Amino acid sequence: MPHITVDYDKPLHDSFDRRRFALELHSLAAETVDGITVESCKTRFRCVDEVVIADGEPGQALVHVDFAILPGRTTETKTALSRAVLELVRAHTADVPGTVVHASVDVVDLGAAYTKHVGGGTSGHQ
């Protein structure tokens, strides 16, 4: 926890430094929400091959962040996190030439049935 999924439009693939974004995002989350640590953050990225925005004019791209956290945080905390993440997205996509980036963030509670396992395995070497 948290589980973060970032969907981004294919035109951003070469200009969006996803690793740097994730590392900054993890620090931001730990600073913004009590109980979140950098070590607990997990971010995955999905490049979306096709996105149609409004009337389909070229030069537009999409970034959407789903941020799932354990329940119990106030609406104010979730709003502060959402706004901070949105600003981070904007900072990381501001220099895409000729592209208007439509960015959004949704902070939600993980479900009551959420469970996880963190464990090791064997290296496969004898």
C-alpha positions as CSV (number, residue, x, y, z in Angstrom):
1,M,0.0,0.0,0.0
2,P,-0.4,2.4,-1.7
3,H,-1.0,1.0,-5.1
4,I,-0.6,3.5,-7.8
5,T,-1.4,3.1,-11.5
6,V,-0.5,5.7,-14.1
7,D,-2.2,5.5,-17.5
8,Y,-0.4,7.7,-20.0
9,D,-1.0,8.4,-23.7
10,K,1.4,6.9,-26.2
11,P,2.6,10.3,-27.5
12,L,4.1,10.9,-24.0
13,H,6.1,7.6,-24.1
14,D,9.5,9.2,-25.0
15,S,9.2,12.4,-23.1
16,F,7.6,11.2,-19.8
17,D,10.4,10.1,-17.4
18,R,8.3,7.5,-15.6
19,R,11.0,6.3,-13.2
20,R,11.9,9.8,-12.0
21,F,8.2,10.6,-11.7
22,A,7.5,7.5,-9.6
23,L,10.4,8.2,-7.2
24,E,9.2,11.7,-6.7
25,L,5.6,10.5,-6.3
26,H,6.6,8.0,-3.6
27,S,8.4,10.8,-1.6
28,L,5.4,13.1,-2.1
29,A,3.0,10.5,-0.8
30,A,5.1,9.8,2.3
31,E,5.2,13.5,3.0
32,T,1.5,14.1,2.4
33,V,-0.2,11.1,4.1
34,D,0.5,9.8,7.6
35,G,1.3,6.1,7.5
36,I,2.6,6.0,4.0
37,T,6.3,5.3,3.6
38,V,8.4,5.5,0.4
39,E,9.1,1.8,0.9
40,S,5.4,0.9,0.8
41,C,4.7,2.6,-2.5
42,K,4.2,0.6,-5.7
43,T,3.7,2.3,-9.0
44,R,2.9,0.7,-12.3
45,F,2.6,2.4,-15.7
46,R,0.4,1.5,-18.6
47,C,0.9,3.1,-22.0
48,V,-2.4,3.5,-23.7
49,D,-2.2,3.0,-27.5
50,E,-5.2,5.1,-28.4
51,V,-6.9,7.9,-26.6
52,V,-9.5,10.2,-28.1
53,I,-10.0,13.5,-26.3
54,A,-13.0,15.8,-27.1
55,D,-13.3,16.1,-30.8
56,G,-10.1,14.2,-31.5
57,E,-7.9,17.1,-32.4
58,P,-4.2,16.1,-32.6
59,G,-1.7,17.5,-30.1
60,Q,-3.6,16.3,-27.0
61,A,-2.5,13.6,-24.6
62,L,-3.8,12.0,-21.4
63,V,-2.3,11.1,-18.0
64,H,-4.5,9.6,-15.3
65,V,-3.3,8.5,-11.9
66,D,-5.3,6.1,-9.8
67,F,-4.0,6.2,-6.2
68,A,-5.4,3.5,-3.9
69,I,-4.7,3.8,-0.2
70,L,-5.9,2.0,3.0
71,P,-9.2,3.4,4.3
72,G,-9.4,5.8,7.2
73,R,-7.9,8.9,5.6
74,T,-10.0,12.1,5.7
75,T,-11.5,13.7,2.6
76,E,-9.1,16.6,3.2
77,T,-6.1,14.3,3.2
78,K,-7.2,12.6,0.0
79,T,-7.8,16.0,-1.6
80,A,-4.4,17.3,-0.6
81,L,-2.8,14.2,-2.0
82,S,-4.8,14.4,-5.2
83,R,-3.8,18.1,-5.8
84,A,-0.2,17.4,-5.0
85,V,0.0,14.5,-7.4
86,L,-1.7,16.5,-10.1
87,E,0.9,19.3,-9.7
88,L,3.6,16.6,-10.0
89,V,2.1,15.3,-13.2
90,R,1.9,18.8,-14.6
91,A,5.6,19.4,-13.7
92,H,6.6,16.2,-15.4
93,T,4.6,16.8,-18.6
94,A,5.0,20.6,-19.0
95,D,7.8,20.4,-21.6
96,V,6.1,18.2,-24.1
97,P,6.2,20.4,-27.3
98,G,3.0,21.0,-29.2
99,T,1.0,18.9,-26.8
100,V,-1.8,19.8,-24.4
101,V,-1.8,17.3,-21.6
102,H,-5.1,16.5,-19.9
103,A,-4.2,15.2,-16.4
104,S,-6.3,13.8,-13.7
105,V,-5.9,12.0,-10.3
106,D,-8.3,9.8,-8.4
107,V,-7.5,8.9,-4.8
108,V,-9.6,5.9,-3.5
109,D,-9.7,3.5,-0.6
110,L,-8.6,0.0,-1.1
111,G,-11.4,-2.5,-0.6
112,A,-12.2,-4.3,2.7
113,A,-11.0,-7.5,1.1
114,Y,-7.5,-6.1,0.2
115,T,-4.7,-8.4,1.3
116,K,-1.1,-8.7,0.4
117,H,2.0,-10.8,0.7
118,V,5.6,-9.7,0.8
119,G,8.0,-12.6,0.7
120,G,11.2,-14.0,-0.6
121,G,11.8,-16.9,-2.8
122,T,14.7,-18.9,-3.9
123,S,17.2,-17.5,-6.4
124,G,17.0,-20.7,-8.5
125,H,20.7,-21.4,-8.0
126,Q,21.9,-24.5,-6.2
